[in-house]
Amino acid sequence: MPYNEEQIRDAMQSLANFRSRAISPYHERFSFPFFSGSFFVYRKIDVKRIVTIAKTVAQNPLYLDVGCGYGEFLRKIRYYIPDALGMELDPKIFYCKGMSVPSYIKIWDPKWGLDHDFDIVFIGWMEPGTDFRDEISKHTRVIVTTLDQGLSLAAEYEAHGFERVAWWRSPSWEDVNTEIMNRYYTQISNKGLERLISLRGAHNLWYIYSRDKVISEKIKRNLAIAANGERSDLNETYDYEGVLDECGFGYLQELSTLSSGSREKLWEIRYS
């Protein structure tokens, strides 16, 4: 996505002000995701699920993260898939962070096409109004997207030759930021806070798409195996995940605002 330099400078000043009074060093990840996190909220189990999917498609998968920003999530993937690549439209995000563009991230607009095929393409964020599904669909067998329900994004691929294999829900960064602000940075009575807690939502959906039915069934099987082992994996988390638990976004937690009659839980894998 293209970035306005003046807006970036203003946001950097706001971040500096926030850091001077922050209660936790992990809060900025959810309050300033452009600089310190990602626009979609994830746990380590999300990373491992994506790696499981990628390695189901191929032993040494060709992996591309489209719209990878400064590569925060991509670096987590590269821990398990060292040759994973990224693509970002605007290099200013690197300059404002004092970073050079890594060799594994290409500055390119995906609407102009991809230069070769990939086993899996991950799309964690798109600028509202952007739609490059036609080009992406030509060059991969599996697509993973995240969809923020608060935005209208071109994140569904059923009309592009793919079927949805599985999905799960996590909070968006805005969901978490709202809870952080209410709990730690706003003067609210305990009664008022309890009422707000009951209204918290989770608006980020992870969609897994495949164009091959054999691969689809393998993905379902391997995700189910991975999910069975996730309880023990909760002992191995990223440092910031404690903020999610404190704010009421626990693993397999139910939220009263989720209207599904089947008692939907956060991070619960559902199969199509």
N, C-alpha and C positions, 0 to 999 in steps of 0.2 A: 504494500500500500504506500502511496506517496505521503510524505510528511512535511508539514509546514514548519519552517525553521523558527519562526517567532513563537509558535505554539510550543515547540519543543523547548525553547529557552524558558518560557513561562512555566512549563511543567517541571523542568529541572529545578527551578527556584522553589516551586511548591514542594517538591520532594525534599530539598534541603531543609526547608522549614519543618516539614513533617518529621524528618529524622532527628531534629533537635529536641523533639518532645515525645518521640515514639516510646511506647511502653515495651514493645518487643521488636527486635530487629527483623522479625519475619512478617510483621504487619504490612510493610511497604510492598511486599510481593503481591498482595491482593488489592492494595490501594493505588499502586502505581505499576501495573503490570507491564506497561510499555518499557520501563527501565529495569525492572527488578524481577519479573516473572513471565507469565504468559497470559494471553487473553482467555485461555481455557484452564480450568482448575484440574490438576491431576495429582494422583498419588503414585508411589512406586509401582503399585499393582497395575496401574494403567499402562505404564511403560512396559512392564513385563507381558501384559496382554498383547500389546502391539507387536512386541518382539516374537511372541508365540505365533501370532497370525503370520508375520513375515516369514518365519522359518517353517511354517506349514506350507507356504507357497514354494519355497526353494531353500535348499540347505545353506546356500550363501546368497541371500536375496539381494536383488538390486532395489534399493530403497530410496525414495525421494520424498522430502518434506517440502511441499509447495507453500510459499508464504511463511517461511520459517522465522521471520524476524531476525533477531541477532543470534539465533541458534540455541536458545536456552533448552527447549525440549529436545531438539535434535542431538545435543551433546549427551543427553541421557540415553537416547537410542544408540548412539555411536559407542557407548560403553559395551553394548552387546553386539552391535553390528558396525564394526569399525569403518566400513566403506560406505556407510549411509551418507547421502548427499542432501543438500538443501538448495532452495531457490527463493530469492527475495527480490522484490521489485525495486526498492529504493535503498541505496547504500547509506543514506544519512543516519539511519538508526545506528550504524557502526561508528560513525564519526562522533555522534553525540555521546556515545559511551566510551570514546577514546580507544576504540578497537580497530584493528585492520580487518578487512574482510577475509575470513578463513578460506583456504584453498578449496574446501569441500562445499562452499556455498557460492552459487552462481547468481549474479545480479542479472535478472531477466524477467520479462513479463510473460507468464505462461499462456496468455491469449495468443501469442505468436507461435505457440507450439513447443513441443519437447523434441530434443535432438535424437533421442533413442527411447526404447521401451524399458519399462521397469516392472518388477514383480509386484510391487506394492507402492502406492502413492498415499501419503498422509497429508490431509489438509486441515489444519487446526484453526485457521482464521482466514477470513476473506473480508475485504472492505465491502460494506453494504452496497448493492448495485452491481457488484462484480459477478461475472458468470463465465467461467472457462471450462465448463463441464464437457463440451464437445471435444476440445483438444485433449484434456486429461483422459477421457474415456478411450481415446484411440491408442493409448500408450501404456496401459497397465492391465493386469488381471484382477487386482484387488485394490479397493479404495477404502480408506478410513477417513471419515469426516467428523468434525464436531459441529453441532448446530446450537447456537444460542437462541433459545425460544423468544428472547426479547428483541431479536432482530429478524429481518426477512433476508435470508441468505440462500444462495443457490447451492444447497448442500445435499440434495437428494438425487440419486442416480438411477432410479427405476426406469426412467424413460430413455436411458442411454445404454441399454443392453446389459444392465447389472441387476442382480437381485439382492435385497437386504438379507444378510445372513443372521446378524445379531445386533443388539444394541444395549446400552446401559446409560444411566443418568448420574451426573455429578452436579454440584453447584457451579454457577458461573462465578467469575471473579467479583462481579457486582453483588451477587448474593452474599458472598463471604465478606466483602468490604462493608456492606450494610450492617452485618452482625458485629464486625469489629468496631465500627463507629458507634453503634448503639451501646455496646458493652463497655468500651474502654475510653472513648473520647467525647461522650455526650452525657450530660447530667440528666439521667432518667431515674425515676423512682423504681424500686424493685418490682412493684405491681405493674408499672408501665412496661418495664423490660420483659416481664413474663408474658405480657400480652403480645409484645412484638415478636418474641421468640416463637410463639404459637403460629405466627404468620409467615415465618421464614419459608422461602421457596428454593427450588433447585432447578435451574433453567438450561443446563448444558446437557446435550444428548450426544453420545458417541454412536455413530452408525458404521457398520461393517458391511461392505458391498463386495460381491464377487460375480464374475461373468461365467464361471465354470462350476457346474453343479457338483462335480467330484471334489473340487477344491472347497466348495461351500460346506460339504459334509465333513471333510477333514478339519476345517476350521472349527465347526461346531464341536466336534469330538475333542479336539485339543484344547479349546477354550474351557470346556467342561472339566477336563483334567486339571487345567491350571486353576480354575475356580475352587476346586476341591482342596487345593493346597494353599489357598490364600490366607486362611486363618493363621497358619504358622508364619507366613510371610509378613504379617503385620508387625512382627518383632523387628523387621528390617525395613525401616521407612526413611523418607527424607526428613530432614530436621524440621521443616516448616509444617509437617502434617499435624503436629500437635495443635496448631491454630484451628484446623478444620474440626478436630474433635471438640475443642473448647467452645467453638461457635455452633455446635449442634449438627455438624455434618459428618457424622461417624460412618464408618464402613458398615453397610447393610442396615443403616438406620432408616426408619420410616418417618416421613413428615406428614403432618395432618393436612397440609395444603395440596398434596398430591392426590388428585381425585380418582385415580385408578381404583376400580372395585376389586382388583386382585392384590391389593396391599403391596404396591410397588416400593422397593427399597433402593436407597442410594447404592450405586456400584453393583447392583444385582444384574447379572447378565441375563438377557431375555433373547430367545431364539425365534426367528421368523419361520 
